[in-house]
Each structure stands twice: as C-alpha cells, then as structure tokens.
Amino acid sequence: MTKYVLTGADGNLGTIAASHAVEILQPGDELVLTTYKEDAAPADLRQSWSDKGAKLAVATYDDIDSLKAVFQGAEAVAFISTWLFGEGRRRQAQNVVDAAKASGVKRVCYTSFIGAGIEADDEADIPFLPRDHHAIEKIIYASGLDYSIQRNYLYADNIPTLFAPSFKFCGDRWLTNSHGRAGAYVAREDCGRVFACLLLGKGQPNTVYDVTGPEAVTNQEVFDWMAAQTGYRGKLVDLPDEELKRWWLDHGLPTDFFGDFSNLPMKLCIGDLLCCGEMVAKGYMAKTTDSVEKLTGRKPVPYQETLLKYKHLFPRSEESS
C-alpha cells in the first residue's frame, strides 16, 4: 500500500485535484486530503471524498507539526501555492519541505508558475508572479527530495472572474498590457487534474511540466468572443505598462493583497495585475505543450468552454441585459 497526501484540498485548485485523485487512486493505496480547518471544504465534497475512501485531516502550512503528523508514512506529498506573496509564501513552502524530510517522504509535488525557471543575477529581474515560485522551486531542489513540479500558465478562469468585473468600472473597457501577444490560457480544472495525476505517480520523476491550454489566443480574441455571447459593446484598450499602472493606482488599486478592495471590482494587487499582461506580452505563454493530455489522458479544455461556466459574469450592455 502506498500513501499519498494532498494538502490544501479546500482551495479552488485543491478541490479539483482532490476530486480527481479519489477517482484515479489505485485499490489498496491510501489518500489523505488536508484542509486548513475541518469545515473549510464544502460538506458535500468532503462526504464524497470520504465515501470514495480518502481520509480527511486538518493541517496548515504555518504549523509544521500538523504537517509532520499527516506526512508520516507517505510516499509523496503535494502542496499548492497560496495567495501570500514574498516571505510568507516561502516560509510555508519551507515548512512543507522540512516536514516532508523529517517524516521520511520521498517525493514532493508543487504547483508552480510559468517563468519560475528564469535565472537572473537579481531576483527583482524575475517577473512578479513567478518570483516566489522560482525561490520555492530552489527550496525543493536543495532538499534532495524527488519532485514533480507543474508550471501552470495563467488560468482562463481568471478572465471572467477577475478581469471581466472591471470592464464597466473602466468605462466599458478591458484595460490590458498584453500588447497584442497571444497566450495559451489554461483551464483551472486541467491544472487540478494534472496535479492529482502527478501526486499519484504519473509522469517522470524529477521533471517539470508546463501546463497549458490547447491554443494561444490574444486578449482581443477572448474579449470579442465574450462580447458576442451577450451583445456587449465594450472595447479592449492596450496600454503601456506604466500608464496602466498609473490608471489603476489613481483609482485605488492596492499595492499588496491585504489592501482595501471594498470599492473595487477585482481583487488583484497592482503587481499581480501588471504581471498577468507582462507574462503574455513577453511570450512566456506563447507555446503550448501536451502535458495535460499526456498526464490525464484528456485533451486540454478550450478557453471558450471554460469561460462559458462563468457566463453569468460576462459584461452586458444595458439594452442587452
């Protein structure tokens, strides 16, 4: 019997990974799913996981002893990056790796981000979003543990959930800094299924997989497609990075995740917002891979299919509402 531990099963990605892991777990193997508190995940999900043989436990990335307790006897453990930036996120990763080593775990799995492999003399030269992931990957490599790492592209899900709510706030405009480049946005559900597969031993050990959507598309193509679904008459406006930054700072967007978002349509700090466009504009998301199909046996979900799940969030012109 092989024991696997998936931490963070209560998050957006974690619930997908957990639900897929219980479906593909081999008979006789053990799967432990952890949440940061007992009722963090919806009750129906927790019940379905239990019904399919998974064990549930409470453990947090900030409590190394809680991690050690659930890691004992595990062959592999998986951890998911959190909303924290900087020292807090890196400390949590170090706790997971230290707990894994202390508990005799052989392999760790991690959800990283495209661009984490960039090497730079000054860490500040690494784009904002992959910067912490770059440091965390180094923590994993330095541990001497085997690893399975997936570098996800930006989620297609983020476009309707984080960006579209801002269009009317911006004067019926999507203000972007992707500068006309295309990016292969990936469905969060594909990333979750890949993560479950990697944890349970699919793929090659000590390998980094770029996880992408099926095709690279421009923000203009995505915007036009969304607008056609509802008759929305807005427009996409591409701005220089500094102009976009100034616009949002002038309209109150916080400089960190713990700022006041109460009067704003989206919860992205300025560094996060700018880097989303930068990752596309600099071509980091231009290439597609076969990682999703290779690891899950399914073709990656097209962006249109992902976005339609959030059609209720699409902007509408007044006369088409």
C-alpha positions as CSV (number, residue, x, y, z in Angstrom):
1,M,0.0,0.0,0.0
2,T,1.3,3.5,-0.9
3,K,0.3,6.6,1.0
4,Y,-0.2,9.9,-0.7
5,V,-1.0,13.3,0.9
6,L,-2.7,16.2,-0.9
7,T,-2.6,19.4,1.2
8,G,-4.8,22.4,0.5
9,A,-7.7,20.3,-0.6
10,D,-10.1,23.2,0.3
11,G,-8.8,25.7,-2.3
12,N,-10.0,26.4,-5.8
13,L,-7.4,24.2,-7.3
14,G,-7.2,21.8,-4.4
15,T,-10.8,20.7,-4.6
16,I,-10.4,19.8,-8.2
17,A,-7.2,17.9,-7.5
18,A,-8.8,16.1,-4.6
19,S,-11.9,15.1,-6.5
20,H,-9.8,13.7,-9.4
21,A,-7.4,11.9,-7.1
22,V,-10.1,9.9,-5.4
23,E,-11.3,8.8,-8.8
24,I,-7.9,7.5,-10.0
25,L,-6.4,6.2,-6.7
26,Q,-5.4,2.6,-7.2
27,P,-7.1,0.0,-5.0
28,G,-5.2,-0.6,-1.8
29,D,-3.4,2.8,-1.8
30,E,-4.1,5.4,0.8
31,L,-5.0,9.1,0.1
32,V,-5.1,11.7,2.8
33,L,-6.6,15.1,2.0
34,T,-5.9,18.0,4.3
35,T,-7.7,21.3,4.8
36,Y,-6.7,24.2,7.0
37,K,-9.8,23.7,9.2
38,E,-12.3,20.8,9.4
39,D,-15.2,22.5,7.5
40,A,-13.1,24.5,5.0
41,A,-14.2,22.4,2.1
42,P,-18.0,22.1,1.2
43,A,-19.7,19.4,3.2
44,D,-20.9,17.5,0.1
45,L,-17.4,17.4,-1.3
46,R,-15.9,16.1,2.0
47,Q,-18.6,13.5,2.1
48,S,-17.9,12.3,-1.5
49,W,-14.2,12.1,-0.8
50,S,-14.8,10.0,2.3
51,D,-17.2,7.8,0.5
52,K,-14.6,7.1,-2.1
53,G,-12.0,6.1,0.6
54,A,-10.0,9.2,1.2
55,K,-9.0,10.2,4.7
56,L,-9.5,13.8,5.8
57,A,-7.2,15.7,8.2
58,V,-6.5,19.2,9.3
59,A,-3.1,20.6,8.7
60,T,-1.8,24.1,7.8
61,Y,1.4,25.3,6.0
62,D,2.1,27.5,9.0
63,D,2.1,24.6,11.5
64,I,4.9,22.3,10.8
65,D,3.9,19.8,13.5
66,S,0.5,19.4,11.9
67,L,2.2,18.6,8.6
68,K,4.5,16.1,10.1
69,A,1.6,14.3,11.7
70,V,-0.2,13.7,8.3
71,F,3.1,13.1,6.3
72,Q,4.2,10.1,8.4
73,G,4.5,7.0,6.2
74,A,3.7,8.9,2.9
75,E,5.5,8.1,-0.3
76,A,4.6,11.5,-1.8
77,V,3.0,14.8,-0.7
78,A,1.7,17.7,-2.7
79,F,1.3,21.3,-1.8
80,I,-0.3,24.2,-3.6
81,S,0.9,27.8,-3.7
82,T,-1.2,30.2,-1.6
83,W,-2.3,33.8,-2.1
84,L,0.6,35.0,0.1
85,F,3.5,36.8,-1.6
86,G,7.1,37.0,-0.5
87,E,8.5,35.8,2.7
88,G,5.2,34.3,4.0
89,R,4.7,32.1,1.0
90,R,8.3,31.0,1.0
91,R,8.2,30.2,4.7
92,Q,5.2,28.0,4.2
93,A,7.0,26.1,1.4
94,Q,10.0,25.6,3.6
95,N,7.7,24.2,6.3
96,V,6.2,21.7,3.9
97,V,9.7,20.6,2.6
98,D,11.1,20.3,6.1
99,A,8.2,18.3,7.4
100,A,8.4,16.0,4.4
101,K,12.1,15.3,5.0
102,A,11.5,14.8,8.7
103,S,8.7,12.3,8.0
104,G,10.6,10.2,5.5
105,V,8.6,11.3,2.5
106,K,10.4,10.5,-0.8
107,R,8.8,12.9,-3.3
108,V,7.1,16.4,-3.2
109,C,4.8,17.8,-5.8
110,Y,4.3,21.5,-6.2
111,T,2.0,23.9,-8.3
112,S,4.5,26.4,-9.7
113,F,4.0,29.0,-12.4
114,I,5.4,29.6,-15.9
115,G,8.6,31.7,-15.8
116,A,9.8,30.1,-12.5
117,G,12.8,28.7,-14.3
118,I,14.1,32.2,-15.3
119,E,17.6,32.7,-14.0
120,A,18.7,36.2,-13.1
121,D,21.5,37.8,-11.1
122,D,19.0,40.0,-9.3
123,E,15.7,38.3,-8.2
124,A,14.0,41.6,-8.9
125,D,14.6,41.0,-12.6
126,I,12.2,38.0,-12.5
127,P,8.6,39.0,-13.2
128,F,6.4,39.5,-10.1
129,L,4.2,36.4,-10.4
130,P,6.9,33.7,-10.9
131,R,9.4,35.3,-8.5
132,D,8.2,33.4,-5.4
133,H,7.8,30.2,-7.4
134,H,11.4,30.5,-8.6
135,A,12.5,30.7,-4.9
136,I,10.3,27.8,-3.9
137,E,11.5,25.5,-6.7
138,K,15.0,26.2,-5.4
139,I,13.9,25.1,-1.9
140,I,12.6,21.9,-3.4
141,Y,15.8,21.2,-5.4
142,A,18.0,21.9,-2.4
143,S,16.1,19.4,-0.2
144,G,17.4,16.4,-2.1
145,L,13.9,15.0,-2.3
146,D,12.5,13.7,-5.6
147,Y,10.0,16.1,-7.1
148,S,7.1,16.6,-9.6
149,I,6.5,20.2,-10.5
150,Q,3.9,21.7,-12.8
151,R,4.3,25.2,-14.0
152,N,0.8,26.4,-14.8
153,Y,0.0,29.1,-17.4
154,L,-2.5,31.8,-16.4
155,Y,-6.0,30.4,-15.8
156,A,-8.6,31.1,-18.4
157,D,-11.0,31.2,-15.4
158,N,-9.4,34.4,-14.2
159,I,-10.6,36.4,-17.2
160,P,-14.3,36.2,-16.3
161,T,-13.9,36.1,-12.5
162,L,-11.1,38.7,-12.0
163,F,-10.9,40.9,-15.1
164,A,-14.4,41.0,-16.6
165,P,-16.0,42.6,-13.5
166,S,-13.7,45.6,-14.0
167,F,-14.8,46.3,-17.6
168,K,-17.7,48.6,-16.7
169,F,-15.6,50.2,-13.9
170,C,-13.1,51.1,-16.6
171,G,-15.6,52.7,-18.8
172,D,-16.7,49.6,-20.8
173,R,-13.1,48.8,-21.5
174,W,-10.7,46.0,-20.8
175,L,-7.5,47.8,-20.0
176,T,-4.7,45.4,-20.7
177,N,-0.9,45.4,-21.2
178,S,-0.6,42.2,-23.2
179,H,0.4,44.3,-26.2
180,G,-1.3,42.1,-28.8
181,R,0.6,38.9,-28.0
182,A,-1.1,35.5,-27.7
183,G,-1.2,33.3,-24.6
184,A,-2.3,29.7,-24.2
185,Y,-4.6,30.3,-21.2
186,V,-5.3,27.0,-19.3
187,A,-8.4,25.8,-17.5
188,R,-8.0,25.5,-13.8
189,E,-9.8,22.1,-14.0
190,D,-7.0,20.8,-16.2
191,C,-4.3,22.0,-13.8
192,G,-6.1,20.3,-10.9
193,R,-6.4,17.0,-12.7
194,V,-2.7,17.2,-13.7
195,F,-1.8,17.8,-10.1
196,A,-3.7,14.8,-8.9
197,C,-2.0,12.6,-11.6
198,L,1.5,13.8,-10.6
199,L,0.9,13.2,-6.9
200,L,-0.3,9.6,-7.7
201,G,2.9,8.9,-9.6
202,K,2.1,9.6,-13.3
203,G,4.8,11.3,-15.3
204,Q,8.5,11.1,-14.9
205,P,10.2,11.8,-11.6
206,N,12.3,14.9,-11.1
207,T,10.5,16.6,-14.1
208,V,9.0,20.0,-14.5
209,Y,5.8,20.1,-16.7
210,D,4.5,23.3,-18.3
211,V,0.7,23.0,-18.2
212,T,-1.0,25.0,-21.0
213,G,-4.3,25.4,-22.8
214,P,-4.8,23.9,-26.3
215,E,-4.0,27.1,-28.3
216,A,-2.6,30.6,-27.8
217,V,-5.1,33.4,-28.2
218,T,-4.9,37.2,-27.9
219,N,-6.9,39.1,-25.2
220,Q,-8.7,40.8,-28.2
221,E,-9.9,37.4,-29.4
222,V,-11.1,36.4,-26.0
223,F,-12.8,39.8,-25.4
224,D,-14.5,39.7,-28.8
225,W,-15.8,36.2,-28.2
226,M,-17.1,37.1,-24.7
227,A,-18.8,40.2,-26.0
228,A,-20.5,38.2,-28.8
229,Q,-22.1,36.0,-26.2
230,T,-24.1,38.8,-24.6
231,G,-24.1,41.6,-27.1
232,Y,-21.8,43.7,-25.0
233,R,-20.4,46.8,-26.7
234,G,-17.2,47.5,-24.9
235,K,-13.7,47.6,-26.3
236,L,-10.2,46.3,-25.4
237,V,-7.6,49.0,-24.9
238,D,-4.0,48.1,-24.7
239,L,-1.8,50.5,-22.6
240,P,1.9,50.9,-21.9
241,D,2.7,49.2,-18.6
242,E,3.4,52.5,-16.7
243,E,0.2,54.0,-18.0
244,L,-1.9,51.0,-16.9
245,K,-0.2,51.1,-13.5
246,R,-0.9,54.8,-13.0
247,W,-4.5,54.4,-14.1
248,W,-5.2,51.7,-11.5
249,L,-3.2,53.4,-8.7
250,D,-5.2,56.6,-9.3
251,H,-8.4,54.5,-9.0
252,G,-7.3,53.0,-5.7
253,L,-5.9,49.6,-6.6
254,P,-3.8,48.4,-3.6
255,T,-0.1,47.6,-3.9
256,D,-0.5,44.4,-1.9
257,F,-3.1,41.7,-1.5
258,F,-4.0,42.8,2.0
259,G,-5.1,46.3,0.9
260,D,-8.7,47.6,0.8
261,F,-10.5,46.2,-2.2
262,S,-14.0,47.1,-0.9
263,N,-14.7,49.7,-3.6
264,L,-13.0,47.9,-6.4
265,P,-14.4,45.3,-8.9
266,M,-11.5,42.9,-8.7
267,K,-9.1,41.5,-6.0
268,L,-5.8,41.8,-7.8
269,C,-3.0,44.0,-6.3
270,I,-1.1,46.2,-8.8
271,G,1.9,43.8,-9.2
272,D,-0.4,40.9,-9.9
273,L,-2.4,42.8,-12.4
274,L,0.5,44.1,-14.4
275,C,2.3,40.8,-14.4
276,C,-0.6,39.0,-15.9
277,G,-0.3,41.1,-19.0
278,E,3.5,41.0,-18.9
279,M,3.6,37.2,-19.0
280,V,1.6,37.2,-22.2
281,A,3.3,40.3,-23.7
282,K,6.8,38.8,-23.3
283,G,5.9,35.5,-24.8
284,Y,6.0,33.3,-21.7
285,M,2.7,31.8,-22.6
286,A,3.1,31.6,-26.4
287,K,4.0,27.9,-26.6
288,T,1.6,25.0,-26.0
289,T,2.5,21.6,-24.6
290,D,1.0,18.2,-24.5
291,S,1.3,17.9,-20.7
292,V,-2.5,17.8,-20.0
293,E,-3.2,15.0,-22.4
294,K,0.0,13.1,-21.6
295,L,-0.7,13.1,-17.9
296,T,-4.5,13.0,-17.7
297,G,-5.5,11.2,-20.9
298,R,-7.8,14.2,-21.8
299,K,-7.2,17.0,-24.3
300,P,-7.0,20.4,-22.6
301,V,-10.2,22.3,-22.3
302,P,-10.7,25.2,-24.9
303,Y,-10.9,28.6,-23.4
304,Q,-14.5,29.0,-24.7
305,E,-15.7,26.0,-22.7
306,T,-14.0,27.3,-19.6
307,L,-15.4,30.8,-19.9
308,L,-19.0,29.6,-20.5
309,K,-19.1,28.3,-17.0
310,Y,-19.0,31.9,-15.9
311,K,-21.3,33.4,-18.5
312,H,-23.4,35.0,-15.7
313,L,-20.3,37.2,-15.0
314,F,-19.9,38.3,-18.6
315,P,-20.5,42.1,-19.0
316,R,-23.6,43.2,-20.8
317,S,-24.7,46.5,-22.4
318,E,-27.8,48.0,-20.8
319,E,-30.1,47.3,-23.7
320,S,-28.9,43.6,-23.9
321,S,-29.3,42.9,-20.2
